[in-house]
Amino acid sequence: MIRLAWAVGILGVMIISCAIILWNWPTGFYWISTYAGRTAAGLRLEELEVDGLRTPTLDGGPTESSDQLILERTPILFLHGWGTGKEAMLSEMRWFGRSRRVIAPDLPGFGDNPFPIDRAVFDVTRYLKWIEEFRVTAKLGRIDLVGESMGGALAAAYAASYPDSVRRLVLQAPAGVRAPKTNAFMREIEDGGNPLLIETGEDFDRVVGLCFVDPPPIPTPFKNYLVNRAISNRLKMPEMIESMRSFLVEGNEQILGLIRAPTLILYGDQDEITDASMLEVYRDGIANSHGVLIPGAGHVIMYDAPKQTIREIAGFLDQ
């Protein structure tokens, strides 16, 4: 009994010591947290070389032992928003990975895929070519494409540019068109600012507040890691902003009629970044489209209204 108590005590000290180390080691905390998240979601971290960039990628879904009908279902490619990375799409990937191959890269310049100092940043044309090269490199074939915010704008532009590659298209709070109703965030963008720039912990809190109606609790080490990553990428950020500003503001307005894929458009009625009035612009511009305004949801629709978001997307993609 004494030996057991001693062993339990030692184990408790070790656990507490490890927790203290991780709490004060942002990189380690982030690595273990994301490892646990993607493992629980049945995803694996891979690295694909696309256009000379070694691209961290989440990949998952049915294995070779799965039912053949499941294996033959169209894979889903997820494109994240500005300032985030592949992990932002993890919740949706976890759900749809039960019955399809799901894959999400860190887009160039974001997440763990920063532009090298000696390499020019991408404009929208280069991003679209990169996405197509990624699709080919990952051996995806024809895809269902899901994009969020900036990723939604890129997804729409990609579907217009490569119509034969997209079976169905889902746009979640997409940027890329002028809003009939201009909010404070958009006015700051038009004045040349970048409300999503993160250089301090206070900036991070402000951006999180813009994205969510009810911001999630974020552990301090996780927050510190994300702030430090944003700071480490800030040398390229002004150049990236200028290369993409006009596209994210209105770049898709003239090409929506080229989209042939059936399209689902989702906005939250509490969105403080891409105003919900943009839904009608996308819906009117894409011939075969359906728009849904989700009550009580902000910019990150999947977090604020997960059940309705999954229900809408699953019902649409399963047709």
MOVEN-V580356 format. One record per residue. N is the residue number from 1. RES is the residue in one letter. PSI is psi in degrees with one decimal (NA if undefined). Layout:
N;RES;PSI + N;RES;PSI
This chain:
1;M;-41.2 + 2;I;-43.2 + 3;R;-40.0 + 4;L;-44.6 + 5;A;-40.0 + 6;W;-43.6 + 7;A;-42.0 + 8;V;-39.7 + 9;G;-44.4 + 10;I;-43.0 + 11;L;-41.6 + 12;G;-42.1 + 13;V;-41.1 + 14;M;-43.0 + 15;I;-45.3 + 16;I;-40.8 + 17;S;-44.1 + 18;C;-40.3 + 19;A;-41.2 + 20;I;-43.4 + 21;I;-47.2 + 22;L;-39.9 + 23;W;-31.0 + 24;N;11.3 + 25;W;84.7 + 26;P;-40.9 + 27;T;-44.9 + 28;G;-40.3 + 29;F;-45.2 + 30;Y;-44.5 + 31;W;-46.9 + 32;I;-39.9 + 33;S;-46.2 + 34;T;-33.6 + 35;Y;-44.6 + 36;A;-40.4 + 37;G;-47.0 + 38;R;-30.6 + 39;T;-43.9 + 40;A;-30.0 + 41;A;-1.0 + 42;G;27.8 + 43;L;153.2 + 44;R;148.2 + 45;L;122.9 + 46;E;170.5 + 47;E;117.3 + 48;L;138.0 + 49;E;117.0 + 50;V;117.5 + 51;D;40.3 + 52;G;1.2 + 53;L;126.3 + 54;R;104.6 + 55;T;111.4 + 56;P;134.5 + 57;T;136.2 + 58;L;129.9 + 59;D;139.4 + 60;G;-175.1 + 61;G;-166.4 + 62;P;148.5 + 63;T;179.1 + 64;E;-20.2 + 65;S;-4.8 + 66;S;165.9 + 67;D;138.5 + 68;Q;-35.7 + 69;L;-35.2 + 70;I;-42.5 + 71;L;-29.6 + 72;E;-4.5 + 73;R;150.3 + 74;T;128.2 + 75;P;157.2 + 76;I;125.5 + 77;L;126.1 + 78;F;134.1 + 79;L;122.3 + 80;H;175.2 + 81;G;180.0 + 82;W;134.7 + 83;G;-1.5 + 84;T;-153.5 + 85;G;-170.3 + 86;K;-33.0 + 87;E;-21.3 + 88;A;-19.5 + 89;M;7.8 + 90;L;-41.1 + 91;S;-44.5 + 92;E;-38.2 + 93;M;-38.1 + 94;R;-42.0 + 95;W;-52.8 + 96;F;-15.9 + 97;G;-8.5 + 98;R;-27.9 + 99;S;-0.4 + 100;R;160.6 + 101;R;133.0 + 102;V;141.8 + 103;I;139.9 + 104;A;120.7 + 105;P;159.7 + 106;D;112.8 + 107;L;148.1 + 108;P;130.3 + 109;G;-6.0 + 110;F;162.8 + 111;G;-131.6 + 112;D;28.3 + 113;N;57.3 + 114;P;153.9 + 115;F;133.5 + 116;P;150.2 + 117;I;-36.2 + 118;D;11.3 + 119;R;134.9 + 120;A;148.5 + 121;V;168.2 + 122;F;145.8 + 123;D;-177.3 + 124;V;-37.5 + 125;T;-42.1 + 126;R;-37.5 + 127;Y;-42.6 + 128;L;-41.1 + 129;K;-38.1 + 130;W;-42.8 + 131;I;-41.7 + 132;E;-41.5 + 133;E;-37.0 + 134;F;-45.4 + 135;R;-43.2 + 136;V;-44.5 + 137;T;-39.6 + 138;A;-2.2 + 139;K;51.2 + 140;L;-26.8 + 141;G;-150.7 + 142;R;141.0 + 143;I;157.9 + 144;D;133.6 + 145;L;125.2 + 146;V;121.6 + 147;G;145.4 + 148;E;126.9 + 149;S;-116.8 + 150;M;-41.1 + 151;G;-31.1 + 152;G;-42.1 + 153;A;-44.0 + 154;L;-38.0 + 155;A;-42.4 + 156;A;-44.4 + 157;A;-37.5 + 158;Y;-44.2 + 159;A;-32.8 + 160;A;-33.4 + 161;S;-30.9 + 162;Y;64.1 + 163;P;-29.2 + 164;D;-11.7 + 165;S;-11.4 + 166;V;121.8 + 167;R;-52.6 + 168;R;151.6 + 169;L;130.5 + 170;V;123.6 + 171;L;117.9 + 172;Q;110.4 + 173;A;51.2 + 174;P;141.8 + 175;A;-172.0 + 176;G;-6.2 + 177;V;155.8 + 178;R;137.1 + 179;A;134.7 + 180;P;-31.1 + 181;K;116.5 + 182;T;122.7 + 183;N;179.0 + 184;A;-38.3 + 185;F;-46.5 + 186;M;-37.3 + 187;R;-37.0 + 188;E;-38.1 + 189;I;-46.0 + 190;E;-27.5 + 191;D;4.2 + 192;G;5.4 + 193;G;177.2 + 194;N;91.4 + 195;P;-13.3 + 196;L;4.8 + 197;L;131.1 + 198;I;115.7 + 199;E;-11.8 + 200;T;168.3 + 201;G;-34.1 + 202;E;-37.8 + 203;D;-42.5 + 204;F;-46.8 + 205;D;-39.2 + 206;R;-43.9 + 207;V;-42.6 + 208;V;-40.2 + 209;G;-32.5 + 210;L;-32.9 + 211;C;-29.5 + 212;F;141.7 + 213;V;-44.8 + 214;D;89.8 + 215;P;137.3 + 216;P;152.6 + 217;P;129.3 + 218;I;117.2 + 219;P;143.2 + 220;T;-45.6 + 221;P;-37.5 + 222;F;-46.1 + 223;K;-44.7 + 224;N;-38.7 + 225;Y;-46.5 + 226;L;-38.8 + 227;V;-45.3 + 228;N;-36.4 + 229;R;-40.8 + 230;A;-41.1 + 231;I;-40.0 + 232;S;-23.8 + 233;N;3.6 + 234;R;-19.3 + 235;L;-35.5 + 236;K;-13.4 + 237;M;-46.1 + 238;P;-40.5 + 239;E;-40.5 + 240;M;-41.8 + 241;I;-47.6 + 242;E;-33.2 + 243;S;-23.1 + 244;M;-6.8 + 245;R;-53.1 + 246;S;-36.1 + 247;F;-46.4 + 248;L;-23.4 + 249;V;-43.0 + 250;E;12.8 + 251;G;-20.6 + 252;N;-4.4 + 253;E;-33.6 + 254;Q;-3.2 + 255;I;0.4 + 256;L;-33.1 + 257;G;-12.1 + 258;L;-9.8 + 259;I;119.9 + 260;R;-22.6 + 261;A;138.8 + 262;P;136.1 + 263;T;134.8 + 264;L;128.6 + 265;I;124.3 + 266;L;132.5 + 267;Y;151.2 + 268;G;141.9 + 269;D;-5.8 + 270;Q;16.6 + 271;D;123.8 + 272;E;2.0 + 273;I;-69.0 + 274;T;104.3 + 275;D;144.3 + 276;A;-20.6 + 277;S;-15.1 + 278;M;-19.3 + 279;L;-43.8 + 280;E;-29.7 + 281;V;-47.2 + 282;Y;-42.8 + 283;R;-40.1 + 284;D;-27.6 + 285;G;-25.8 + 286;I;118.9 + 287;A;-51.6 + 288;N;71.5 + 289;S;159.1 + 290;H;127.5 + 291;G;141.8 + 292;V;125.0 + 293;L;118.6 + 294;I;115.8 + 295;P;140.6 + 296;G;2.3 + 297;A;145.2 + 298;G;-144.1 + 299;H;-39.3 + 300;V;85.0 + 301;I;-40.4 + 302;M;-32.8 + 303;Y;-45.2 + 304;D;-30.9 + 305;A;66.1 + 306;P;-41.1 + 307;K;-46.6 + 308;Q;-37.8 + 309;T;-49.7 + 310;I;-41.8 + 311;R;-44.1 + 312;E;-46.3 + 313;I;-43.7 + 314;A;-43.7 + 315;G;-34.5 + 316;F;-47.2 + 317;L;-24.3 + 318;D;0.3 + 319;Q;NA
